[in-house]
């Protein structure tokens, strides 16, 4: 009888050990379902160019008491300005929107010239951008005139720089020697030849976008 009890105790111990091992064993991995859909990340939105900021410039051909200032808020809007005459044309990769303001105070004449313009083109390369805009309001008769502004975002302590498409640039000399100022084309402006002395600009560069699908 004593031996029988010992056998029952050993059998109970063995059963408990087996149950413990079964509970501790990892569950078998579920087989992969055939043709199960896999999650895919949404494509990142393309980086777009922009120029934002404002700056007072040092212009060597204006009296020192003059204050010349530009503000530029331009954002790329590729393929957003189609040309109706070209049928299915979707616009240009450098189409843009935003505002440009030109401010020129001439205290000795008690005159401040101001022009506000709508951005129509923006192209960047490195830390430099070229913007054009068509004047919508001014007190100097510039309405309807397209102006070109170039901006260089200075680096490593260098000052920002600005260029503009009038006064010393964009002159057309005729065969008879007469001079005229031709209309500025989109995204056309001279190199940024003046130094910004107060405040500054931020240029975000971006590659040209791909053509949209037809």
Secondary structure, 3 states (H helix, E strand, C coil): CHHHHHHHHHHHHHHHHHHHHHHHCCCCCCCCCCCCCCCCCCCCCCCCCEEEEEEEEECCCCCCCCEEEEEEEEEECCCCCCCHHHCCCCCCCCEEEEEEEEEEEEHHHCEEEEEEEEEEEEEEECCEEEEEEEEEEECCCCCCCEEEEEEECCCCCCCCEEEECCCCCCCEECCCCCEECCCCCCCCCCCCCEEEEEEEEEEECCCCCCCCCC
